[in-house]
Amino acid sequence: MTSHDPLSNDDGFWGLLLGKKYDKVPESERTLENLVSEFYVGRTKRIDTRFESIDDLIAGLEDQSADQAQQTLLTIWAEEKWAQKSSGSNGFQVESNFEDELQRLKEEGLFVEQLANNFTLVWPSKEVRVTTREDDRVRSRLFEQAHPLFVRKEDGSEVEVRGAKNRIKKFSKTFTDSDGVDRIERSQTTQPVIDGLASIFNDEIEALTLTEVEFQRTYLPDGSSLSLSNPAGVRNDLNSEAVFQELVDLQSLSELSHLEFNHNKTGKKVELKVEREETGFYFEIQDRYLPESEKEAIQLLIEDKLGISFDSIYPYDVQLRDSYIFHQILTGAVDTYIRYFDDLPEEERSLLNEFIEVSEIDTFECYRCHEVYEGEEPDECEECEGDSFRDEIRREVSVDDEAIHEAALEALKETGDTLSDNGINFLDVTIDAYETKNNDYIRTTFQEVASAGKEANTHRYEYINYCLGNGRLPRRINQYLLNSVLIVYGKAYLNGREHFGTINLHDLLMTDSPEDLLVSAIRNSKSQFRNRIIGRADDAFERLQDLHQRGTAGEFDDLSQEERKELKDDYDYNGFERDVFYLLKFMFLFTERWGREGETETDGCLVIPEEDGYFIASYDPKLTYTKKGYDLDAGEKNKAAWYMVTENLGGALSVSLSDDENLDAHLFVSNNFREGQFPHVASRVQEWFEQSEDVEKGGIPVAFLPLESLLSLYEIFDRHYDPIIEYPSVKAAFRRAFTEKVKNGEDGYSVVDTDACDTVEEQVLQALRGTTRSRTLKDHTE
């Protein structure tokens, strides 16, 4: 075999073995000796043990055919990858001929490559679309992407597979589709495991240092998770008075998420993960990169010291997990119901009986083609005309979401009309049912009053709360960014829900103090609210900025009716109204979105705290794809005036307005105004007010906010986000500067142009100089 033989010239083969290292070897230096030298790095011990030296390996390869040499190198590569993968419960029992089963996999379309030392590579593949550059063009094509699974036949009939979980799952389905192959499953056990796990609090394992521990829930007020991490070890902190008994105790071990150890001999990490499924939980070890010779010994040591078995599934009913079983059954999990329902306490069983219905369905499976029929046994299979059927009874658990809603509503109604939370009082608390066309909600309204802080002094909140189980969150909650608390059960409880205040249905129905759960959830909802907005506001800014740039570039000039229709199909009035709302909501948290398509009502409301009350304005976004700009015709003038009069007289704004308050302004927001219409619109609005006897007259302007200015305001707020959120004086300066520009116009109207936005930023910077951040303040406006 020469230095430039077919083996050294096989780019695909060496790319697999060396990865990116192969690309760094110049083509002129890609000799067999150089390539094997690169391959030798990191595999020194393995290669020297088998071949004594790299020279002996190269000599052996040169004496082999190209195919034999490839198999030798692939076997070394596979053994190394095998050791880097976690050992685990991916075992199979093969009673048939293993070679025949591999041949069957090939016939099923999997690429199979047999190596030495009982190793086999199996390559599941999937189609992926890849975008590439071809000469002066970019093209997207479908390719078959393959990743290896490492299969090793043990002594006897056992086969172990290592690799990515999702690929093993697909492989398992195909591999076990044979009467001669079965997956080795974990067995159910009735053994309690809590006592054994308790050793993490007090028993050292000589070979392993506990460096990380995580609990899903703790005894903190809101049950937050707890993670302790320290490379030197966490046992002392875990046993400290501040943690043990105060935050976690032995019962908390049922909430254990994972443990991480340092293997003192090798310095490698070993992670013990708790995986949960319908019928119980099991332990999985992550021991990647641990030498193969150490893996089995470490597993046996952990099993012995913690009193666990990696081959067992531990049922929840012996592990202090009644609430978890409660929610599992509310997912409709039949196996959980059959196994655990009768062992639950009477109170949990009684509640579940109100919420679920268990039905039995007769099923008949065709022996020949496995087609399943429900109800009555057919005379003949419609698929294969077979006449023999296997009859079984299938149970189904259906969940009554309406009953859960009613139970949650009744439980929350036990809340008093006055609540308190860390010096903040909730007064005039009311809880009632609230229905829309598609969903039922639980509405909570209250007046928030605090001893300090003007925002909390007079604002009235409305929370639209929803019972979320196995379905999807109503779009309305996020589209309108409603203040919401979620009462979670079933899948929603098990999966968790970020950025919302939540109440565990089980806890709500079992507690004597529902008000504590409600107050805690409202507090969490408030603290997480900006996280719900930020991502949506960023996306909205990009869409609106694109719209503005295209309009400025003249893309919307001289469009045909058909072209304008296509633009509206791509980005319509509703999308524009939504995105304007997201930006305003990001800057002014009390902004509300109201407008319903086809209804004569304002699209939204700005409520901005001031020193002596609130600045309150209705607003309407107006999208146009015309060069002339949006036509604020007589109809729009009348609508603006109508909003201002009717909302003052008790429309939806009455929730925010007190008895002696008027609406302060009406804002138009558009990507392209007809500026010459501004005086006429303002004049028409004043005429309406002069004709109204019930509304205080004079001085209520119409304001025009061009899209360019809205984008500029957003950038100012985003640029100074941290100090605006952190310092009340800076936040007040931003608000005050904006409202002054809206109110202080001429001839009954104002225009918030880019010069006005510059003034807003100047006032923000001036306020910022008065804070403790002034030492590091830089002016970025130039």
N, C-alpha and C positions, 0 to 999 in steps of 0.2 A: 504493500500500500504506500504510495508516494505522498509527499507533503501536500500535493494539490489533488488528492483523490476525491471521489464523489462524496465521501463523508465530510471532509472539511469544506466542500463547496455547497453543502446543503444549508442555505440560509434559514429555512423554516425550522429545521431541527435544532440548529445552534441558537436561534432566537428563542426557542422554547426553553432550552437548558440554561442560557445565560441571561435572558431578558434584555434589559437596556444596556448591560455590560457589553453585549455583542455589537451593538451599534457603535460603541466607542473604539472597537478594534479596527484599524485601517484595513481596507480590503487587501492591500499588498502583504499584510502580516497575518492573514487568516489561514495559517498553516495548522495542521493537526496538533503539532507540539504546542503552539501558542494558545490555541483554543482549549486544549485539555488543561494547560496551566491555569487559564482563567477559571475553568470548571473546578479545578483542584482547591481554589481558595474557598474557605468555609466548609470544605468537606475533607480536610486533611486527615483527621482521625479515622473517619470511615474508610477512606481509600487506602491509607497506610495499613489499617488492620487487615484488609482483604488482599491488597497487592504488594504490601511492604513499602512501596515507594511510587512516586509518580512516574519514574522511568519504567518500572515494571508494568504499570498500567498502559503506558504508551506502547511499549513493546508488545503487550498482549493484544492491543487493538490493531496494531499493524499486521499481526499474524491472522487476524480474523477477516471475514468478508465484511462489506459495508453494513449489511443487514445485521450480522452478529455483533459488530462493534456498536451499532446504534442501540441494540437491545441491552448490551452491557452498561452503556452510559445511562440509558433510560432507567435501568433498574437501580443504579446508584442514586439518580435524581429522585425516583419514586420513593426509595427508602428514606431519603432525607426529608422529602415533603411529608411522608407518613409520620415521621417523628415530630414534625412541626404542627401537625393537626391534633386536636384534642381527642383523646380516647373517650369513648362513651358507649351508649346503649344502641349502637347501630349494627347489631348482629343479626345474622340470618342462619337458619337451620336448613341445610340442603341435603335432602335424602336421596334425590335423584343424581344423575351423573353431572358433575359440575361443568365439564366440557360441553355437554349438550345444552345446559342452561346458558352458557356464554354464547353458543351458536344461536340460540333463540333470541338473545338480546341483539345480536347482529341483524337478524331477520326483522326485528322490530325497528331497525333504523339507527341503533346506537353504534358508535364506533368503539370497537373493543380491541385492545392491544395486550397480549399476554407477554409477561416478562419472566425473568428468572426468580428463584426464591419464593415461589407461590404468589407473586404479585401480578395483578392485572390492572390496567388502566381502562376505565370506561368514561367515554366522553359524551355526556348529554349535551344537546345543542338546542339553540333557539334562534329564530330569525331576529336580527336587529337592523335598524336603518342607520346607515353611516353616511355622513355628509363629507365629501372629499373634493379636492381641487383637481381638475383634469385639464391640463394646459391653461387656457385662459377662461375656463368655466368652472362653476361649482355644481356638483351633482350629488344627489342623494340616492343611494342604492341599498337593497336588502342583501345582507350577508348572513351566513350561518355562523354564529358565535358558539364556540365550544369551550367548556371548562372541565378539568379532569376530576373524577372520583377515584380514590385509591382503594383498591379491593385486595384483600389478602385472605387466602384460604388457610385456616388454622388446621391443627391436627384433628382428624375425625371429619365431622360434617359441618362444622361451624365456619362461617364466612363473616369477616368484619369489614365495614366500609367507613372511610373517613373522607370528609370534605364539607362543603357548604350545606347547611340544613335544607335549603330549598331544593338543591339538586339531589340530595339523598332522598327527599320525599318523592320526587318524580321517579327516580331510579327504583325506589322500593315498590311503587305501584306496578311498574313493568316487571320487575324481578320476581315479585310474589304472585304474579298472574300465572302460576304453575302449581299443579298439585304437589310437586316435589319441593317447593320452597315456602318457608314460613318465616316471618319476622319474629325474632325473640323479643317478646314483650315484657315489660315490668309486671310484677305480680302485686295484687292488692294485699295489704297487710292490716291487721288490727292493732299493731304495736304502736303505742304512743311514742312520739319522738321528742316531746318538749323537754322531758327530764334529761335526755342525752345532750340536747343542744344547750342546756343550761351551763354546760361545762365551759362555754366561751366566756362566762363571767368570772370563773374562778380557777380553771385548770390550764396550766401552760402545756403546750405540745412542744417537746424539746426540739424536734426537727423543723417546726413551722412557727413563724411569728405572725400573729394576727395583725394585719396592717390596715384593714378596712372592714367596716360593718355598716349595713344599711337596713333600716326598718321602714316599711311602707307607711305605718301610722304610729303615732306616739300619744302621750298624755298632754301634749301642748294644747292650748285652748281650741285650736282649729284642727287638731289631729295631724299636723304637718309631718312629713317624712323626716327622718333623721339619718344623716350619714356622717360617720367618723372616719377620718383617714389620717394616718401618720406612718411614714416609712419605718420609724423606730418601734412602732407597735401602739395599739389603741387600748390594750386591756386595762391599764390604769385609769384612763379617762372613762372607759365604759363602766368601771366600777366606782367612779367618784360619786359623791353625794349629789352633785349637780345633775347627774344623768340617771344612775340606777335608782329606781323607785320614783324619782321625780318625773322623768321623761319616759323611761321604759322599765319593764320588770320581766319576770319569767313568762307572764302571759303574752307579753309583746313578741315572744319568739314565734308565735303563730303569724306575726306580721313581718317576719324576716324576709328580706329580699335577696341579699347575697353577702357572702363573706369572702375576703381576699387574704391570702397568706403569702408570706415570703418563704421560699424553700431555702433554709439557711445554708445548705451544702452547695447548691448551685447558684443561688441568688435569683432564681427564676420565680415568677409569680404563679400562684395557683388560685383559681377562683372557684368558689362553690356557689352555684346559682340555684335559686328555688323557682321551679317552673310549675305553674298552676293550670289545671284542666278541670273538666266537669266533675270528675269523680274523686279528685284529690290532688295532692301535689307531690312532686318528686324532686330529687336532687340531681344536678348535672354538674360535672366537673369540667372546668376549662383549664387544661394543662398544656397548652401549646408551648412548644420550644423546650419543654422539660425533657431531658434525655429519656429515651424509650426505656432504658434500664431502670429508671427511677419511678416511672408512672404507676406501675402496678403497686409498688411498695407504698407510695404516697396515698393511693386510693385506699388500700387496706388500713393504713394508719388513721386516715380521716374517719373511715367507717368505725374503727375501733374506739377512737377517742370521743367522737360525737354521737356514737350509738345510732348511726344511720346505715342504710343500705342503698347503694346506687341502683339496685335491681328492684326496688319496691316503690309502690304508690301508696302514700299515706292518706287515708280518708280524713275529711275535714271534721267529722263528728267526734273524733277522739283528740282533736287538736285545738279545742276552744274556738271554733269558727262558726258559730250559729248564724251570725249576720252574713257571712260569706255564702253559706248554704242558702239562706233566705234570698239573696240576690241571684244566685245561680239558678234557683228554681224560677225566679221571675224573668229569666232569659228564655224560658220555655225548655230548659234542659231536662229531658225525660229521664236520663240515667240518674241524674242527681235527685230528682223527685222520687224515683223508685227506691233508691238506696238510702236516702237520708230523711225523707219527710216524716216518717213515723217516729223517728228518734229525736225530733226537734221538741223544744218545750211547748207546752200547750198554747201559750200566748202567740208564738210564731205560727203554729199550725192553724190557729183560729184566723189570724190575719191572712195567711196565704189562701185559706179556703174562700175568703171574700174576693180574692183577686184572680184566682186561676180556675180553670175547668179542665179536667182530665177526661179525655174521650178515648174510646177503644174502637179501632177500625179494623174490620176483617180485610186481609189482603191475600191475594192468590198469585204466586209466582210461577210462571211457566218453566217447567224443568228443562225444556229444550233451549229457549232463547233468553230466559230470565226476565221477560216482560212482566210487569207487576200490574195487577188489577185490584181495584177496591170495591167493597160492597158485596156483590154476589159473585159466585164462581161462574166464569163463562163456560160455555160448552166447548168453545174452540178458541185458541189463541189467534188474534187478528194478524200477528206478525208472521208466525211460522206454521199456523194451522195445527199446532200440537194440542193434545187434549188431556195432558197430565199437569197438575198444578200442586205446588206446595202451599198449604194454607197456614197463615200466621196471624196473630193479633198485634197490631201496631198501636202503641199509645202515643197520644199527642197532648202536650200541655199548652193551652191557650191562655193568654194573659189579658185581663180586662182592664185596659188603660183608663176607661171612664170611671170605674170603681176606685182605682188608685187616685185619680184626680179628686174625686169626691172625698175620699178619706183624708187626703192631704189638706184639702180646703177646710174640712171640719177641724182637723188638728190645729191648723194655723189660726182659726177663728177663736181658739182658746187664749190667744195672745191678748194682753190688756191694751188699753188705748194710750198708754204712756210707757215708753221704754227708755233705757239709758245705756250708753256705751262710752266708757272712759271720758266722762265729763260732757258728753254730747247727749242731749235729750231728744227723743222722738215723740212729738206730741200729736194728738188727734189721729192716732193710728187707726186706719180702717182697712179691713180685709174683706174682699168680696169676689164673686165669680165674674169673669170677663170673657165674653165670647166673641169670636170673629167667624167669618164664613167657614174657615178651615180648621180652627183650633180652639181649644178651651184653655184659658189662662186663670191664674189667681192674681188679682190686682191688690197691691199694697200701697197705700198713700199715707204720707205723714209729713209733719212740719218739723224740720230739723232746727234745733236751737242750741247754741253753745255759749259759754261764758266769754269766749274770745273768738275772733275770726268772723269777718263780715259775711263771708260766703255761707256760713252755716246758720247765720242769725235768722234769716227770713225765708229761705228757699223751701218750697214745697216739692217733695219728691213723689214720683209715681213709679213703682216697680211692677213690671209685667212679668210675673213668675210663671214657670212652666214645668210640668212634670215630664221629665225626659227618661225614657226607658230604652226600648230596643229599636226605636225609630230614629228619624233625623230631627235635628233642631229646626224649628220653623224658620224659614228664610226671613220672615218679618223681623225677627229679633236682631239679626246681624245687618240686614239691609237698612233698618231704621236705627241701628245701634241703641236699642232700648235698654234702659236700666232693667236688669233681670237677675233673678235668683233661680237656679235650677234645682228642683227636687228630683234627685237622681235615684234610679233603681235599675235592676237588671244589668244589661250591657253597659249602660251609661255609668253606673257605679263602678263596675269592674274595670272599665277602660279609663275612667277618669275624664275630667273635662277642664282644659286649661282656660285661664282668663275669665272665669266666672266664679261668683260665689255659689256654693252648692250646699244642699241639705240632704243628708242620707235619709231616704224614706224610712228605713228600718229604725233609725234613731228618732226620727220625728214621731213615729207612731208608738214608740216605746217610752218616750220621755214624759216627765211631768212638767218640763219647762220649755215648751216650744219657742218661747220668746228668746231664749238664749241662743238657740240655733238660728233663728231668723236674724237677730242682730249681728251675729258672727258672720253669716252669709252676706248680709248687706255690706258689712265692713270689707270683706274680701272682694265683693263685687266692685266696690269703689276703688280699692287699691289696684285691682287688675284692669280697670276700665280702659286706661290709656293703651294697654297692650292689645286690646281689641281694636283700637283705632289706628295705631301706628302703621301697620302693614297695609291696611286699606287706604289710608291717606297717601302713603308713598306711591301705591299703584295709581290712585286717582290723579296725583300730581303728574305722573308720567303721561297719562292719557290726555290730560288737559294741556300740558306743555306741548305735546305733539300737535294737538288741535290748534293751539295758538301759533306755533311755528309754521304750520302749513298755511294757515290763513294769512299770516304776515308775508309769506313767500308768494302769495297770489294764487295758490292752488284752487281756491274756490271762486275765482273770477271767471265770468263768462261760461258757467257750466250749463249744460243742457238739462232739461227736466229729468231725463233718465239718469244722468250722472249724479244729479242732486239726490235722487231717490236711492241710488246705490250707497251714497255716503250716509244717508239717514238709516239705511238698513244696517250699516256697519257700526254706526255710533249715533243713536237717536236721542230725542229729548229726554227720555227717562234716564239714559246713561249719563247725560250731561248734568241733569238735576241731582242724580246720585253722587257724582264725583264732586260737585260743588258742595254738597252737604258734608261729605267726608272731610274736605279741607276746612270748612267752617267749624265742624265738630272737633277737629284736631286742635284748633286755636281757641275755641270758645266751647267749653265742655257742656254747657247747658243748651246748646243748639238742638232743636228738635226738627225732625222731618215729618211733614204732615200730608202734603198734597197727594190726592188720589186722581188717577187719570180720568178725565172727563168731568171732574167736579169743579165747581166755581169756589175754590178755596186756595189760600196761600200755600206755597210749596213747603214753607218751613218758617221757623221762628228763631230769632237770636235773642238769648237772654244773657246779658253780660252784667255781672255785679259791679256796682259803683259804691262810692262812699256812703251815700244816703239812700240806697235802694238798688234799682236795676235799670239798665238801659234795655228796652224791649222793642224789637222790630220784627215785622214780617219780611220775608224776602222771596223773590221769584227768579230763578235762573231762566234765561232765554237763549236758546241755541239757534244759530242761523248759518246757512251755507251760501249766503248771497253777498255780493260785493258791496251793495249799498248799506247793508247792516240790518239789524232786526227792526221791523216796523212797529213802533209803539203807537198803533193807531188808536182811534177813539175807544175801541173795545178794551184795549190794554189800559188806557187811562182810567176808564170807568172801573175796571177790575181792581186796579191799585187802590182807588178811592174806596171801593166797596170793601176791600179787605180791612182798610184802616178804620172805617166806620163800624162795620159789623163786628170786627174782633174786639174793638173797644166796648161794644154794647153787649158783650157776653158770649163771644165765640170761644173757640178752643183756647185762645190766649188768656181767658179769664182764670185759668188754672195758675198762671204766673202773675197776672195783674192783681193788685189789691184794689179795694173799692174806690180809692181816690186816684188811681193811676190811669193814664192814657197810653196808647201806643206811641212810641217815640219817633218811629220812621218806618218807611217801606223801602226796601232795597231791590233794585233790579240788578241782576248779574248777567252779563252777556259777553260772548266772544267777539261781537261786533255791533256797536251801537250806531244809530243815526243821531249824532250829537245835536243836530239842529232841532230835534224834537223835544229836548230836555225842558225848555221853558214851558212849552204847551202842556206837557204831561203834568208838571208841577202846578200850573194854573188850573187845570181841570180838577186836580185833587183838592185844591183850596176851595173851589166852587162847591164841591160836595160838602165840605166841612161848614161852609157858610150857610148851607141849607139845612144842616142838622141841628136840632134844638137840644139833643141829649149828649152831645160831645163837646168837650171844651175846645174852643176855637183857637186857631192861629198857631203858627210856629212849628208845625209838624211837617218835616221835609220829606221829599222823595229823594233817595240817594241812588247814584249810579256807580256800580262797581265793575269796571272793565275786567275781563279775564286776566289780562296782563297784570293788573294791580292785585288781584286775588292771588296769583302765582307769586308775586313779589312779597306779599304779606306772609304767605306760607313759608317762603325761603327765609324771611327774617325770623319767624318764629322757630323754624327748624334750626337755623344757624345759632340761635341763642337759647335753644331748648332747655338745657340744664339750668342756667340761672333763672329763666322765666318760671320753671317749675319749682326751683329751690327757694327763691326769694319772693315773698309776697309783694314787696315794693316794685320789683322789676315786672312782675306779672301785672300789677295795677297800672304801671306806666304804659305797657303795651295796650291794655284795654282802653285806658283813658285817651291815649293818642288816637286810637282808631275811632272811638265814639265821637270825639271832638271833631274829627274830619267829616263824619257823617252828619252831625248836627249843625255845624257852623258853615253852612253854605249861603249863597245869595239867591234872592228871588224865589225862595221857597224850595230850592233843591241844592244838592251838593254832588260833586264828582270826586270820588276817591281815586286820584290818578297816581302815577308813579312818583311825582314830587311829594304827594301826601304820604306815600309809603316810606320815602326817605326820611320824612319828618318823624314817622313812627319809630324807625330804627334809631334815629338820633336821641329820642326820648328814652328808648330802652337802654342805650349806651350810657346816657346821663344817669339813669337810675342805677345802673350796674356799677358805676363809679362810687356809689355810696355804700356798696356792700363790701364784705371782707374779701371778695374776689378782685377788688380794684388793684391789688398789688401785682396781679398777673394779667391785667386787662390789656387787650390789644384791639385797636380799631381796625376792623376789616372792611370798612365801607368804601375805602378809596379804590 
